[in-house]
Amino acid sequence: MTKKMGFWAVLAIVMGSQIGSGVLMLPASLAPYGKMSLLGWAVSGFGAVALSLVFASLCHAYPKTGGPHVYVAESFGRTWGFFSGWTYWVISWVSSTAVIIASIGYLSPILSPWVSPEYYIILEIILLFTITYLNLKGVTAAGRAEFFLTLMKFIPLILLPLLGLIYFDIGHFTVSAEAQALTPTETLARVTLLTLWGFIGLESATTPAGSVANPKKTIPKAIVIGTILVALLYFLNSIGIMGLLPGEQLAQSHAPYVDATQAIFGGHWHILISVMASIVCIGTLNAWMLASGQIALGLSQDNLLPGYFGKTNEKNAPYVALFISAIGILPLLFLSAQHTLAQKITHIIDVSVIAFLFVYFICCLAFLKITHRQAGSIFLKLVKNTYGLIALFFCGWVIYQTNSDTLILAGLFVLTGIPVYTYLYFSKKINFKNQF
């Protein structure tokens, strides 16, 4: 019998999915907006906690492997469940491309004396299949690895900003000329969009629900606690790093944590930061590869994808789904080897954040519908409807603030499921008319 994951492993997945390469660059991205960036963290953190409560409640009601598609199918039928699950699965492995590139890229200060840029793609492929192999050992092994990777993230991400607070200077929070031209509402929208990137993945622990011990309690608790801890960690890092370096310098920085380390310690401590950054990204990659396999496994178990997606090995790992995800990432890695194409791939990855919000939005609608038809006290329903509406409004507001080109490109992730859906529907391999 396969051993199931406990609270600490699930908590590590929640936090590991969210804490990625974004936290390392966000101080530079937010520097032009001065103190307003802290308000952006507060707004996005508030929205993220509301979303965590939504997914915690949904997972408590339906603790099934796969995550979002389960809740959507329960509320709006199997067709909607397929497209939400398909979109979520595709985004999960496409987004991993940027994480792999960043994981190896951050090691360049160590690798550059011995490894030429042409060989970086080989290292990226080795990392991809190493993490894939780890996940073939089953969710328990992957969850255990994620726990240690998350611990290794915490050490530098707490130590460095705390040391930065010793040299804190409120005068470093300056506003650029470009940011001064914006209205307060426009500024808040921009910083919220930026900071929201750091919370994508908060729902990932719902995907392996079938492999979690007591999922109705373990997963909801891990989602809420993990998201709150991530929000506090991000806020601490922004204050510590942005208060340490002058805003003008920070805005031009290509490696904010390297600059912060050199400002505190001097010397060649940037090598340590390079290793730290790589560990942060590898932890995120592991969490998303785990989620990717579990999403496809859940879709197959619910008869929304062909049965071979649900094939598992002796460790109960969905090896077919994991291999398909890995093979799907490979061409994107090769494309990224060309500088001009790498910029295009990066843009696609950025657009995927909005695609995630599409999934979050429909999950919020599903939550409100499920809450309406469930039995329970009026007070409990009022509480659930309150944070459900907050999460729905938050997702809708962020989508509304996004330009039309990005929305159209994000919509392409959904459209890629049409050929698959059409084939499955007319071949009658899957009956989309039946409810769960």
Steps between C-alpha positions, in 0.01 A plus 500: 500500500639840396572730791301823486621857550452675832446864593863615478555358152175658376592832663835486320322447166272799565792727585742351249254554214470869585857590596681501167724721290253789533590579860863553397420764238190668643692753717652641178165496317325676789775756573359771265174506699649574842279449805203419276659163433438402862131577454509280189631212710222559753229494229636195314566322830143568612368369168726195518379413851139531380583263214669260742181490709299425184725211397521373857120482517473339156758235586325432831175439311659299213837350607574341161820483295524761225401823669310777318330290232322297771326806642412647161357171371291461815350844447481554123529158341767284341569723198595794720691261722702376202598846377593630845704186571664501157594868532636446850707200387650673196592811701660288772766356269540793261570731793763255625716588198592839642572345841745250347680775308521714814622207714806450280538867408540609862802268526685685223749668741613150599464328162631769263874436557456133397181478295435687176149641437439236230503226765242664726220327308656163588497591868138615468400167346688310772315700767164441329539123492655487847189665646280278282682193632454623858126529442494148354595389851149605606338799667639407843861516377433820306323652801788407731750659260283811480502530879880517512519732197252735669706499820807595297303786345398637836850539640620766252158655438465576871862567593582749224197733540535494879861614466379761250269646765810598701592742218140598422453850358147623420658751261582213263130467417494744209251533214625517141388772260306246296315376808421856611306549176255227602187552708488324839252247360724423200802465726318264735385289204856470368661405830221254574549333162873476568469362851227253405756302302651388828179324610428293190494136607324543834243238393755238385461285813144414394631298202642197690203476739467124448857451623466710817419365845166642620476744206178668624697649791866485395475682166270790606719570804819489290358729230390774738801487733744469208355798312504720812864406570595572138330841516691588819826378349450710186415809704810453718722460193362810329550718807846357572640521146325822390597677823863394460573626148415838341194476275685623190771237542255222579284576195804448273615183675512169311556308825351685801600237754857493373520880535342483845750234612795699374366813672489313833803271478706605196740255336380203296188407689307519173598135444294401804204700367532325164468162671208629707318626191550169323362309800194727508429423134568125528254479789235670288574271206461191717167622639363577154615171346323320784186707441515447122498122533219506756284731286515262203449199729188660647361584157553142389347352816192717444484382138578843357823382332581162343586222744871482417548841669404327823749214475714479814812309600560298816553827692156619383665774292323596173802423279326558165374846604843592641680391182255692279555813709878459479492441123275806461756716681794381285423700181446815706845456653656466154316808378625696800859431395451773239501842665221658295279195537576487872337841537189367326490194723535719808202703381297180460589402855393844627169464316444167675449690828180645355400152381537385861264781600242370253509169688485677837203710385286204392597312818368796702172483307487125566561562870215750525263261321603207720460712815151607391377142463670359810319462830629701793435794726427841355801646682741243351362560151536875553867458595569275201318730260698796635846361433375332182380833361823672610705239312272523194517881496878489544548267201254700290670829587846370404366360171322830431824693551684278248545621142301330224803349324602313813143382557478365143831318530396354837178380337706292257584261785129424527458467124774236472255260663243531219662245261538248784144558622361470145683172440391350832141620457436373146699179543277434801803395700375723780142594588504869591125508561508299822543683827742388770 
